[in-house]
């Protein structure tokens, strides 16, 4: 994908993509996919949003299990911080009274 972008973008803009890993963001060698939400079919958007929520719920559950099972871990406080952020993220997605109750 980055090869295609490197060929097409310079023809249509003043920017020049280089296709190298982004410094300090932990891309792990993968490529990024960008969605144009203006033309994205509603069923694709709904599937993508549902998938993101499943991943978020799974992350929250795994963090809760880690904190419960490894209470002496030096990473426990970091896990709590990440868990708090994930719960806020989930609450903002739903944005209703019930979603903020778990915070």
N, C-alpha and C positions, 0 to 999 in steps of 0.2 A: 504494500500500500504506500509506503513512504517513497518508493521509486516513482510511482505514478504522480504523487503530490509534487515531488521535486521537478518533474517535467512540466506539469500543468500550471502550477501556481506562478512561476516567473513570467509566463505568457500573459497572465491576467492581473498581476499586481506588481508593486515595486519591491515586495519582500522576496527573499530567497531562502526557502527552507533548506536545512542541511541534513535532516534525517538521522542525526546522531542522538544517543541517549540524553535525556534531560538531566542536568547535574543536580544531585541531591534529592531526587524525588522517588528513587527506588523503582524504576520502570522494569527491572528484572528482565530486560531484553525483549519485552513485548512491544507491540505497536498499539497505537490508540485509535479508537473509532469515534468519529464525530457524527452526531445525528442532527439533521436539519429538522427541527421541530415544526417548522412552517409547512413542510411538505410530507412529513412522516405520517403514514396512515395511522388512524386512531387505534386499530387493533395492535399494531406494532408498538405504539407508544404505551398502551395499556399493558402489554406483555413485558416490556422493558421495566416499567414502573413496578409491576408485581414482582419481577425477578429481583429488583433492587431491594424491595421490602423484605423478601425472603432472606436475602443475604444479611440484611440488617438485623432481622429477628434471630437468625442463626448466630451472628456475632455476639449479640446481647446474651443469648443463652450460654454460649461457650465461655464468655467472660464471667458470668455468674457461677458456672461450674468450677472454673479455675479458682475464683476467690473462695468458694466454699471448701474446696478440696486442698488448697495449698495456702492455708492461712499464715504459715511461717515464711512464705516465699518473699525474697527481697523485691520481687516484681508486683507484689500485691497492691501497693499504693498506685503504681502506674496502671494496673488493670482496673482499679476503681475509677481512676481519672478517665480512662478510655470508655469504661462502661457508662459513666455519667454523660459523656459527650454523645455516645450512641443513643442513650435514652432521650436526650434532648433532640437529637436528629429525628428520631421516630416521632416524638411529640409534635415537632414542627410539621412533619409530613401530614399528620392527621388533623392537627390544629383544632382540637376540641377539648372540652373540660376533662373528659375521661383520659385523654392521651397525656395530659399533664399530671394526672393523679399519682402516677408511679414515680414521679421525680421527688 
